[in-house]
Amino acid sequence: MQRFRPDMLALAIAGTVLAAATVAAPQARDPASRAERQQAMWQQIDSNNDGTISREEAAARPGLARRFDQLDADGDGRLSRTEMAAARTAGPRSGRGDMPRKGTGQHRGMMMQRHRALDTDKDGRISRAEAAADERLTARFDQLDANRDGHLDRADWQARASQQREAFFTRADTDNDGRLSRAEFDAAHNARHARMQQQRAERAAARADRQQQTPAPQRNARPQPTLEQRQQRMAQMFSRLDADNDGHVSRAEFDAAAANRMGRRQGAGGPGARGN
């Protein structure tokens, strides 16, 4: 009779477990094959081969149709390759049917993902040739290329941010004394809020017109702050800007606060940071 050997039994069990694990373990996804699948899916959906996905084309994919307004970052009724790539990279969303609020970390992260998707040579900037992959960016390229060097990069973002700050301060400083009182600051922000509300209403009207032709699931409306909440936020912002607590925000205080905010964003990989 053959003698029982515990060590042989242990080896047999180990071999069985290893074999089962090898069979059950999922195979690593090949990036090339994943890109091929994405390209094939895009070609299936983009039936007229115009390089974008319309609401009508998306209707063939119920899941895509449900998320259409969420993915349509600029609200033009079409999905570009850049918007789709940004959505894939960003991963699952929080469930809100609307875009992240501009200026938030989530919005900056999405913009960075779009930037990286276009930056094919990974040099941290978008050339005119790279921008050609997104027709809307191509249309705005000269407007965004603030230093006219033929690329969109951190320098352009900083220049545009500086121009916008200067325009805000100039409009807000109604008595031209080079500083903003609390009343001037609040009035400027209220006017800005009114302009944003008007733009939001115009986009909603355009979206409603499109949906009359091709009905689509309604996206969840983002709750808007109340007047009291906006007043509280303006008071907090003014207090942060008024570094010397003299009741006014000078141009130096305004620029210093902007420089600190820009530094924090760049340190966290915000807009304009070089791609990895």
FIKELO-232531 format. One record per residue (C-alpha): x, y, z; chain; residue number from 1; residue in three letters. Coordinates in nm, 3 decimals. Last residue first. Layout:
% FIKELO-232531
{rec {X Y Z} "A" NUM "ala"}
...
//
This chain:
% FIKELO-232531
{rec {0.217 6.425 -1.786} "A" 276 "asn"}
{rec {0.032 6.729 -1.911} "A" 275 "gly"}
{rec {0.152 7.075 -1.827} "A" 274 "arg"}
{rec {-0.068 7.283 -1.603} "A" 273 "ala"}
{rec {-0.276 7.543 -1.788} "A" 272 "gly"}
{rec {-0.597 7.470 -1.609} "A" 271 "pro"}
{rec {-0.551 7.317 -1.264} "A" 270 "gly"}
{rec {-0.294 7.060 -1.158} "A" 269 "gly"}
{rec {-0.327 7.124 -0.784} "A" 268 "ala"}
{rec {-0.025 7.354 -0.773} "A" 267 "gly"}
{rec {-0.162 7.534 -1.075} "A" 266 "gln"}
{rec {-0.490 7.596 -0.896} "A" 265 "arg"}
{rec {-0.323 7.716 -0.577} "A" 264 "arg"}
{rec {-0.100 7.956 -0.770} "A" 263 "gly"}
{rec {-0.396 8.098 -0.960} "A" 262 "met"}
{rec {-0.580 8.168 -0.634} "A" 261 "arg"}
{rec {-0.277 8.344 -0.488} "A" 260 "asn"}
{rec {-0.236 8.556 -0.803} "A" 259 "ala"}
{rec {-0.606 8.647 -0.800} "A" 258 "ala"}
{rec {-0.587 8.756 -0.436} "A" 257 "ala"}
{rec {-0.283 8.970 -0.514} "A" 256 "ala"}
{rec {-0.455 9.129 -0.816} "A" 255 "asp"}
{rec {-0.759 9.239 -0.613} "A" 254 "phe"}
{rec {-0.546 9.362 -0.324} "A" 253 "glu"}
{rec {-0.328 9.566 -0.564} "A" 252 "ala"}
{rec {-0.637 9.702 -0.743} "A" 251 "arg"}
{rec {-0.769 9.821 -0.407} "A" 250 "ser"}
{rec {-1.061 9.659 -0.234} "A" 249 "val"}
{rec {-1.236 9.901 0.003} "A" 248 "his"}
{rec {-1.375 9.884 0.358} "A" 247 "gly"}
{rec {-1.036 9.950 0.520} "A" 246 "asp"}
{rec {-0.991 9.588 0.628} "A" 245 "asn"}
{rec {-0.626 9.571 0.517} "A" 244 "asp"}
{rec {-0.674 9.250 0.315} "A" 243 "ala"}
{rec {-1.005 9.351 0.160} "A" 242 "asp"}
{rec {-1.016 9.057 -0.082} "A" 241 "leu"}
{rec {-1.116 8.799 0.179} "A" 240 "arg"}
{rec {-1.384 9.027 0.324} "A" 239 "ser"}
{rec {-1.522 9.102 -0.021} "A" 238 "phe"}
{rec {-1.549 8.731 -0.098} "A" 237 "met"}
{rec {-1.728 8.657 0.228} "A" 236 "gln"}
{rec {-1.975 8.942 0.177} "A" 235 "ala"}
{rec {-2.037 8.829 -0.180} "A" 234 "met"}
{rec {-2.103 8.475 -0.059} "A" 233 "arg"}
{rec {-2.351 8.593 0.202} "A" 232 "gln"}
{rec {-2.532 8.807 -0.054} "A" 231 "gln"}
{rec {-2.552 8.512 -0.291} "A" 230 "arg"}
{rec {-2.701 8.294 -0.018} "A" 229 "gln"}
{rec {-2.960 8.559 0.068} "A" 228 "glu"}
{rec {-3.057 8.598 -0.297} "A" 227 "leu"}
{rec {-3.105 8.223 -0.324} "A" 226 "thr"}
{rec {-2.849 8.001 -0.489} "A" 225 "pro"}
{rec {-2.958 7.810 -0.800} "A" 224 "gln"}
{rec {-3.035 7.439 -0.785} "A" 223 "pro"}
{rec {-2.904 7.260 -1.095} "A" 222 "arg"}
{rec {-3.188 7.144 -1.316} "A" 221 "ala"}
{rec {-3.193 6.771 -1.374} "A" 220 "asn"}
{rec {-3.167 6.673 -1.735} "A" 219 "arg"}
{rec {-3.479 6.612 -1.937} "A" 218 "gln"}
{rec {-3.478 6.292 -2.136} "A" 217 "pro"}
{rec {-3.475 6.359 -2.510} "A" 216 "ala"}
{rec {-3.739 6.457 -2.764} "A" 215 "pro"}
{rec {-3.604 6.500 -3.118} "A" 214 "thr"}
{rec {-3.760 6.794 -3.305} "A" 213 "gln"}
{rec {-3.915 6.954 -2.999} "A" 212 "gln"}
{rec {-3.591 6.866 -2.820} "A" 211 "gln"}
{rec {-3.392 7.102 -3.038} "A" 210 "arg"}
{rec {-3.622 7.394 -2.963} "A" 209 "asp"}
{rec {-3.610 7.317 -2.590} "A" 208 "ala"}
{rec {-3.229 7.318 -2.600} "A" 207 "arg"}
{rec {-3.228 7.660 -2.768} "A" 206 "ala"}
{rec {-3.464 7.793 -2.500} "A" 205 "ala"}
{rec {-3.249 7.646 -2.222} "A" 204 "ala"}
{rec {-2.938 7.802 -2.375} "A" 203 "arg"}
{rec {-3.109 8.142 -2.389} "A" 202 "glu"}
{rec {-3.225 8.109 -2.028} "A" 201 "ala"}
{rec {-2.874 8.024 -1.912} "A" 200 "arg"}
{rec {-2.734 8.323 -2.100} "A" 199 "gln"}
{rec {-2.988 8.551 -1.932} "A" 198 "gln"}
{rec {-2.910 8.406 -1.590} "A" 197 "gln"}
{rec {-2.539 8.454 -1.653} "A" 196 "met"}
{rec {-2.595 8.819 -1.746} "A" 195 "arg"}
{rec {-2.803 8.874 -1.430} "A" 194 "ala"}
{rec {-2.532 8.715 -1.215} "A" 193 "his"}
{rec {-2.271 8.943 -1.367} "A" 192 "arg"}
{rec {-2.488 9.246 -1.291} "A" 191 "ala"}
{rec {-2.528 9.125 -0.932} "A" 190 "asn"}
{rec {-2.153 9.076 -0.907} "A" 189 "his"}
{rec {-2.082 9.428 -1.030} "A" 188 "ala"}
{rec {-2.342 9.580 -0.796} "A" 187 "ala"}
{rec {-2.199 9.391 -0.497} "A" 186 "asp"}
{rec {-1.844 9.515 -0.564} "A" 185 "phe"}
{rec {-1.958 9.872 -0.625} "A" 184 "glu"}
{rec {-2.155 9.875 -0.299} "A" 183 "ala"}
{rec {-1.867 9.719 -0.103} "A" 182 "arg"}
{rec {-1.636 9.987 -0.238} "A" 181 "ser"}
{rec {-1.392 9.902 -0.512} "A" 180 "leu"}
{rec {-1.063 10.083 -0.565} "A" 179 "arg"}
{rec {-0.892 10.282 -0.838} "A" 178 "gly"}
{rec {-1.100 10.599 -0.790} "A" 177 "asp"}
{rec {-1.284 10.554 -1.119} "A" 176 "asn"}
{rec {-1.631 10.626 -0.969} "A" 175 "asp"}
{rec {-1.781 10.317 -1.140} "A" 174 "thr"}
{rec {-1.503 10.082 -1.036} "A" 173 "asp"}
{rec {-1.703 9.766 -1.116} "A" 172 "ala"}
{rec {-1.660 9.790 -1.492} "A" 171 "arg"}
{rec {-1.284 9.848 -1.462} "A" 170 "thr"}
{rec {-1.242 9.571 -1.204} "A" 169 "phe"}
{rec {-1.432 9.319 -1.417} "A" 168 "phe"}
{rec {-1.241 9.407 -1.736} "A" 167 "ala"}
{rec {-0.907 9.380 -1.557} "A" 166 "glu"}
{rec {-1.000 9.043 -1.411} "A" 165 "arg"}
{rec {-1.109 8.917 -1.755} "A" 164 "gln"}
{rec {-0.787 9.036 -1.917} "A" 163 "gln"}
{rec {-0.577 8.870 -1.647} "A" 162 "ser"}
{rec {-0.764 8.542 -1.690} "A" 161 "ala"}
{rec {-0.711 8.564 -2.065} "A" 160 "arg"}
{rec {-0.337 8.619 -2.020} "A" 159 "ala"}
{rec {-0.307 8.337 -1.766} "A" 158 "gln"}
{rec {-0.488 8.092 -1.995} "A" 157 "trp"}
{rec {-0.275 8.198 -2.291} "A" 156 "asp"}
{rec {0.047 8.152 -2.094} "A" 155 "ala"}
{rec {-0.071 7.812 -1.969} "A" 154 "arg"}
{rec {-0.108 7.675 -2.321} "A" 153 "asp"}
{rec {-0.289 7.712 -2.653} "A" 152 "leu"}
{rec {-0.045 7.716 -2.943} "A" 151 "his"}
{rec {0.009 7.924 -3.258} "A" 150 "gly"}
{rec {0.218 8.189 -3.082} "A" 149 "asp"}
{rec {-0.052 8.458 -3.096} "A" 148 "arg"}
{rec {-0.010 8.562 -2.731} "A" 147 "asn"}
{rec {-0.383 8.537 -2.656} "A" 146 "ala"}
{rec {-0.446 8.217 -2.851} "A" 145 "asp"}
{rec {-0.805 8.186 -2.726} "A" 144 "leu"}
{rec {-0.958 8.414 -2.991} "A" 143 "gln"}
{rec {-0.742 8.263 -3.266} "A" 142 "asp"}
{rec {-0.850 7.910 -3.166} "A" 141 "phe"}
{rec {-1.222 7.982 -3.133} "A" 140 "arg"}
{rec {-1.337 7.808 -3.454} "A" 139 "ala"}
{rec {-1.079 7.534 -3.405} "A" 138 "thr"}
{rec {-1.208 7.476 -3.053} "A" 137 "leu"}
{rec {-1.555 7.426 -3.195} "A" 136 "arg"}
{rec {-1.421 7.193 -3.465} "A" 135 "glu"}
{rec {-1.248 6.965 -3.217} "A" 134 "asp"}
{rec {-0.988 6.738 -3.380} "A" 133 "ala"}
{rec {-0.848 7.048 -3.556} "A" 132 "ala"}
{rec {-0.717 7.158 -3.214} "A" 131 "ala"}
{rec {-0.423 6.920 -3.259} "A" 130 "glu"}
{rec {-0.322 7.094 -3.584} "A" 129 "ala"}
{rec {-0.357 7.438 -3.424} "A" 128 "arg"}
{rec {-0.127 7.323 -3.147} "A" 127 "ser"}
{rec {-0.245 7.238 -2.799} "A" 126 "ile"}
{rec {0.002 7.268 -2.512} "A" 125 "arg"}
{rec {0.152 7.047 -2.242} "A" 124 "gly"}
{rec {0.397 6.868 -2.471} "A" 123 "asp"}
{rec {0.194 6.546 -2.462} "A" 122 "lys"}
{rec {0.215 6.483 -2.841} "A" 121 "asp"}
{rec {-0.161 6.414 -2.858} "A" 120 "thr"}
{rec {-0.270 6.719 -2.656} "A" 119 "asp"}
{rec {-0.638 6.690 -2.752} "A" 118 "leu"}
{rec {-0.726 6.432 -2.485} "A" 117 "ala"}
{rec {-0.505 6.613 -2.236} "A" 116 "arg"}
{rec {-0.699 6.938 -2.278} "A" 115 "his"}
{rec {-1.033 6.762 -2.244} "A" 114 "arg"}
{rec {-0.914 6.600 -1.923} "A" 113 "gln"}
{rec {-0.793 6.935 -1.797} "A" 112 "met"}
{rec {-1.135 7.088 -1.865} "A" 111 "met"}
{rec {-1.298 6.808 -1.668} "A" 110 "met"}
{rec {-1.066 6.866 -1.374} "A" 109 "gly"}
{rec {-1.133 7.240 -1.382} "A" 108 "arg"}
{rec {-1.507 7.169 -1.369} "A" 107 "his"}
{rec {-1.469 6.931 -1.075} "A" 106 "gln"}
{rec {-1.242 7.174 -0.889} "A" 105 "gly"}
{rec {-1.507 7.445 -0.917} "A" 104 "thr"}
{rec {-1.462 7.760 -1.124} "A" 103 "gly"}
{rec {-1.744 7.678 -1.361} "A" 102 "lys"}
{rec {-2.021 7.474 -1.200} "A" 101 "arg"}
{rec {-2.007 7.110 -1.305} "A" 100 "pro"}
{rec {-2.220 7.032 -1.613} "A" 99 "met"}
{rec {-2.576 6.921 -1.558} "A" 98 "asp"}
{rec {-2.756 6.591 -1.511} "A" 97 "gly"}
{rec {-2.623 6.540 -1.164} "A" 96 "arg"}
{rec {-2.542 6.179 -1.090} "A" 95 "gly"}
{rec {-2.202 6.234 -0.935} "A" 94 "ser"}
{rec {-2.029 6.135 -1.252} "A" 93 "arg"}
{rec {-1.870 5.804 -1.332} "A" 92 "pro"}
{rec {-1.528 5.825 -1.502} "A" 91 "gly"}
{rec {-1.344 6.147 -1.589} "A" 90 "ala"}
{rec {-1.142 5.969 -1.856} "A" 89 "thr"}
{rec {-1.445 5.835 -2.042} "A" 88 "arg"}
{rec {-1.628 6.169 -2.020} "A" 87 "ala"}
{rec {-1.324 6.361 -2.145} "A" 86 "ala"}
{rec {-1.290 6.123 -2.440} "A" 85 "ala"}
{rec {-1.656 6.170 -2.531} "A" 84 "met"}
{rec {-1.629 6.549 -2.513} "A" 83 "glu"}
{rec {-1.310 6.544 -2.721} "A" 82 "thr"}
{rec {-1.463 6.314 -2.982} "A" 81 "arg"}
{rec {-1.741 6.567 -3.026} "A" 80 "ser"}
{rec {-2.098 6.527 -2.910} "A" 79 "leu"}
{rec {-2.362 6.742 -3.079} "A" 78 "arg"}
{rec {-2.654 6.955 -2.961} "A" 77 "gly"}
{rec {-2.448 7.271 -2.912} "A" 76 "asp"}
{rec {-2.466 7.259 -2.531} "A" 75 "gly"}
{rec {-2.096 7.325 -2.470} "A" 74 "asp"}
{rec {-2.037 7.020 -2.253} "A" 73 "ala"}
{rec {-2.268 6.783 -2.440} "A" 72 "asp"}
{rec {-2.190 6.490 -2.208} "A" 71 "leu"}
{rec {-2.462 6.573 -1.955} "A" 70 "gln"}
{rec {-2.708 6.662 -2.230} "A" 69 "asp"}
{rec {-2.651 6.325 -2.398} "A" 68 "phe"}
{rec {-2.655 6.112 -2.083} "A" 67 "arg"}
{rec {-2.992 5.946 -2.144} "A" 66 "arg"}
{rec {-2.923 5.921 -2.519} "A" 65 "ala"}
{rec {-2.592 5.746 -2.452} "A" 64 "leu"}
{rec {-2.764 5.480 -2.243} "A" 63 "gly"}
{rec {-3.044 5.442 -2.496} "A" 62 "pro"}
{rec {-2.803 5.394 -2.789} "A" 61 "arg"}
{rec {-2.987 5.444 -3.120} "A" 60 "ala"}
{rec {-3.100 5.784 -2.986} "A" 59 "ala"}
{rec {-2.737 5.897 -3.003} "A" 58 "ala"}
{rec {-2.769 5.934 -3.381} "A" 57 "glu"}
{rec {-3.069 6.167 -3.346} "A" 56 "glu"}
{rec {-2.897 6.370 -3.074} "A" 55 "arg"}
{rec {-2.603 6.421 -3.308} "A" 54 "ser"}
{rec {-2.270 6.247 -3.277} "A" 53 "ile"}
{rec {-1.974 6.430 -3.432} "A" 52 "thr"}
{rec {-1.708 6.352 -3.693} "A" 51 "gly"}
{rec {-1.937 6.399 -3.994} "A" 50 "asp"}
{rec {-1.948 6.027 -4.071} "A" 49 "asn"}
{rec {-2.326 6.024 -4.140} "A" 48 "asn"}
{rec {-2.388 5.721 -3.916} "A" 47 "ser"}
{rec {-2.174 5.841 -3.625} "A" 46 "asp"}
{rec {-2.302 5.564 -3.395} "A" 45 "ile"}
{rec {-2.136 5.270 -3.570} "A" 44 "gln"}
{rec {-1.821 5.468 -3.643} "A" 43 "gln"}
{rec {-1.790 5.564 -3.276} "A" 42 "trp"}
{rec {-1.833 5.202 -3.169} "A" 41 "met"}
{rec {-1.554 5.092 -3.406} "A" 40 "ala"}
{rec {-1.326 5.366 -3.276} "A" 39 "gln"}
{rec {-1.397 5.271 -2.916} "A" 38 "gln"}
{rec {-1.330 4.906 -2.993} "A" 37 "arg"}
{rec {-1.002 4.995 -3.165} "A" 36 "glu"}
{rec {-0.896 5.209 -2.871} "A" 35 "ala"}
{rec {-0.966 4.918 -2.636} "A" 34 "arg"}
{rec {-0.766 4.686 -2.865} "A" 33 "ser"}
{rec {-0.469 4.923 -2.849} "A" 32 "ala"}
{rec {-0.494 4.966 -2.472} "A" 31 "pro"}
{rec {-0.480 4.586 -2.427} "A" 30 "asp"}
{rec {-0.699 4.489 -2.139} "A" 29 "arg"}
{rec {-0.539 4.262 -1.885} "A" 28 "ala"}
{rec {-0.698 3.917 -1.883} "A" 27 "gln"}
{rec {-0.936 3.849 -1.601} "A" 26 "pro"}
{rec {-0.821 3.588 -1.348} "A" 25 "ala"}
{rec {-1.061 3.293 -1.335} "A" 24 "ala"}
{rec {-0.847 3.052 -1.539} "A" 23 "val"}
{rec {-0.526 3.143 -1.363} "A" 22 "thr"}
{rec {-0.695 3.137 -1.025} "A" 21 "ala"}
{rec {-0.829 2.788 -1.094} "A" 20 "ala"}
{rec {-0.486 2.665 -1.197} "A" 19 "ala"}
{rec {-0.324 2.816 -0.890} "A" 18 "leu"}
{rec {-0.585 2.661 -0.660} "A" 17 "val"}
{rec {-0.539 2.318 -0.818} "A" 16 "thr"}
{rec {-0.160 2.341 -0.797} "A" 15 "gly"}
{rec {-0.172 2.443 -0.433} "A" 14 "ala"}
{rec {-0.402 2.151 -0.352} "A" 13 "ile"}
{rec {-0.171 1.904 -0.526} "A" 12 "ala"}
{rec {0.136 2.048 -0.354} "A" 11 "leu"}
{rec {-0.031 2.018 -0.016} "A" 10 "ala"}
{rec {-0.130 1.658 -0.088} "A" 9 "leu"}
{rec {0.228 1.575 -0.186} "A" 8 "met"}
{rec {0.357 1.723 0.138} "A" 7 "asp"}
{rec {0.108 1.522 0.341} "A" 6 "pro"}
{rec {0.246 1.191 0.210} "A" 5 "arg"}
{rec {0.026 0.883 0.244} "A" 4 "phe"}
{rec {0.218 0.557 0.197} "A" 3 "arg"}
{rec {0.135 0.343 -0.100} "A" 2 "gln"}
{rec {0.000 0.000 0.000} "A" 1 "met"}
//
